[in-house]
Every structure is written in C-alpha cells, then in structure tokens.
Amino acid sequence: MEVGIDKELIGAAVAVAAFLALVLLLIYAIRRARRARQREIESAGEDRFSSLARPKRTALRVEDVVPDEAGDEAPVAEPSPASRAEAPTPPPEAPTPPPDAPRVKPEATAAPRTPVAAPLLRTPEPEPHPAVAVVPTAKPAAPEPHPPTEAAVLGKIALPVDKPRLPEIPARRRARDAAALAPGLARTKAGWVSRLGQLFTAKREIDPLLVEEIEKVLLTADIGVRTSQKLLEEIRSGLGRRELADPHAVWSYLRSRCVDFLHIESPPVDYAKAKPFVLLAIGVNGSGKTTTIGKLAAKLKAEGKSVLLAAGDTFRAAAAEQLEVWGARVAAPVVRGKEGGDPSSVVFDAIKRAASEGIDVVIADTAGRLHTKANLMDELQKVGRVARKALAGAPHETWLVVDATSGQNAIAQAQIFTQAMSVSGIVLTKLDGTAKGGVILGIADQLRIPVRFIGIGERVEDLREFDAEEFVEALFEGAYGN
C-alpha cells in the first residue's frame, strides 16, 4: 500500500514539473517573439522618421555654378526646404546681389559656357545637418521698430514717484538695543508679561472674566492699583465694541499705552551746561546707589569727561570704601570724610575741589537711612542747600535710585523722596532680578518723572539709558503673537 502511494506521488510530481517546464518554455518563446517584433518596429520607425527629418536635396546643375572673372565659383543660394517642398520642380530665381557683393556676369551677356564633366559635379553625400550655402550680402537693414509700449513711454517721462524711505537710524538703534535689553528683562518678561499674553491667547473675545484676570495680573506685577485701574478704564473707553471683541486689538492698545506712560518729555542731560556739573544720587540703602554711581562714572569717563566722586554716605559702614573701589576701577578721584561725619561738608569739599581742578562732573553719594524718615529728609535737604552755596545752580540733577525688586514699596519711597527733594530723574535698578518689574509703570505714571537709566545686570554696560519704545518692545515682543 505504501509503495503504491509513493508511485502515485512521484508521478504527480513529475507531471507538475513537466507542466511548469512547458509553461516557462512558452513564456520564454512569447517574450522572444515580442522583443523581435519590438526591434523590428523600432528599426522601421527610425528609417521612416529619418527620411522625414532629412529634406530631399536637388541635384546641382551646370547652370548653378558660374565662374567669375577671378576664376572662383560663387555659389548661389539654394531655396529653403519649405519652398522646395512646395514647388520642388521650378528652381527659385537668384536674388539680386547687393552693390558690395562679388560681381556675377548676367546670363544674357555671359560667354558660352563649356559643359563640365559630370564627375566634377558630384552630389555631396547627405549629412545629418546639411551645410547652408552663404551668399555675401549687404548688412541687413535694421528691423522696423515696434510701436513703443505704454510702459516704455512712461519710463522715459519723469513722473513723481514716492520712493521708499529708508528706516531712520534711531529706529534701527532701538531695534538693536531692544535685542540687547531682552536678556536682562527675561525674568520680568517671563513673569507678568507672559501671563498677560497667555490670557489673550486663550481667549477669542474679551469678556468680563478676562478683564478681571487682566486686572489681577497687573496688580500682582506691582504696577499699582491706581495705574492698573487707569489702564483698564482707558481700554474700555478708548476702544469700540468691535475692537473690544478682538484680543489682538486690546493687546496692541495695552502695549501702546505702556509706551505712553513711560515716555515723558524731558530734555537730555547736558553735562556741559556747568563746570563742574553736580549730580546727587539719593535713595534708600540697598537700592544700588553706590554701584550705579560707579557705573555712571565709567560711562562718563569713556565719553572723555573727567569725574570726581563724593562719598557723602557717611553713616553706612563701608560705603566710602565701596565707592573708593569704584573710583580706583574707573580712575576717578574720591573725596571722603570721617565715618559718621557731616555728609554736606563732604559734598561741599568735592565741589570746590572739582572747580579748582577743572573737573567736568561731580557725582555725590548720599545717606540712605537714618533713625527716622524726617531726619533722612532733613539731611538730604541740607546737602542740597550746601551744594548751592558751593556752586550756584548746583545740584544740576538729582536722581532717585529705586530697587525694582522692592515692589510697591518702591512707589511709596519715590513719593516720599519727591516730596522732600526736587527729583529730576529715576534710575531703576535690579530689573534682571525680579519677575514683576511693573513698578516702573506705576512710578512713571504717578510721579511723571523721566526714567534716566535702568540696571539689568552687574556689568558696567548693563546700566543702560532708558528709551520707552525699546523697553516696551523688549518686554512685550513675542509674548502674544507679535
């Protein structure tokens, strides 16, 4: 039984193998036949198209070659392939030669021509690109110009065109300075400005809930209640209904109003209006007065001005020593008195020395903390009076140095100092160390005193002159779709 099964399986396998071999042989034969037919078609097509591509050449006749006086043969231009195709039998008439072409004898007066042997007139073998016989002719006349277009006519007429104006140098400088400010304002930008941007991004329209959220962010940014409410009221009254429904319009308005708050019209500081020019730096201890004085002295020295420093803070320990370190660093002399002595006398001596030595600028450090606020303000007022006795018109500038990290206390300090002294400028320090930093808006809005400098780092170049537009650009750029 097993032997029978094996034979049947072997027979079936042989049959299948024979069938597969027959199929493969048949497929091979069909493919060979197709390839042969394809080669036949391609060769036939090439012959047909080559005959179409090559125009028939007419045989040259004896009359087509006429010897001239020099014995050379001047070939006559052959008709174009198109003309030969239209009328192949009658040859085209020879064109009239121009005056400067080689002279050809006319047929009427030509001498009887001697037949030329046929082998001399061999028909050239056909070439893929037959050479065209060239007949010397006169220079072709210039083609008749086309009628001028409207654009060409207008191009020749000097029409008044509004040329694009190049951006002004101050604008380019602001963009460059805004990019330089960005690292120092990173924490402030990542704080309340980014939170505002997230509020506007999440909303497609302004609703009362969003207004409450905006007010909350402004208050936590140390902008102050008064300034925050003022901003919100101006948004409601300054924008129409359609604009109020557009978060982008509200954001742009908020940004422009921040520029308006910070942009206070004031003339630039003219250090040349007096010699010496006296500048008082006031502010509480720890606000960065001494460091600001040292950085400002370095900037003025870099501008070619001579500077003298007055260590008028005689009550804080090591205040005079710290100022002397800055003086040595920027090569500026320092006038100091006894520890716990009279600050006014130090400022008086500094002004007199600067006047006698022809020094350009005197920067005076002052006390920042006494036992009571009244004593501190009285002492500062006394320094101002003594400065005027030493030099008429002094002090020429009084700058209040404010620590941005102190928040709402900075606004309270600014209000107290401005009541006692005639403050002409604000220096806001440590902006790089706070995620709030909105205090600058509250001070500028409530006191209307120009911000002269801002501190965004520890380096000398990190004390930067304040520009409202570049400051807001660095602060708001990229926070909400801009």
Secondary structure by P-SEA (a helix, b strand, c coil): caaaaaaaaaaaaaaaaaaaaaaaaaaaaaaaaaaaaaaaaaaaaaaaaaaaaccccccccccccccccccbbbbcccccaaaaaaccccccccccccccccccccccccccccccccccccccccccbbbbbbcccccccccccccccaaaaaaaccccccccccccaaaaaaaaaaaaacccaaaaaacaaaaaaaaaaacccccaaaaaaaaaaaaaacccaaaaaaaaaaaaaaccccccccaaaaaaaaaaaaaaaaccccccccccccccbbbbbbbcccccaaaaaaaaaaaaaaabbbbbbbcccccccaaaaaaaaaaaaabbbbbbccccccaaaaaaaaaaaaaaacccbbbbbbbcccccaaaaaaaaaaaaaaaaaaccccccbbbbbbccccaaaaaaaaaaaaaaccccbbbbcccccccccaaaaaaaaaccccccbbbccccccccccccaaaaaaaaccccccc
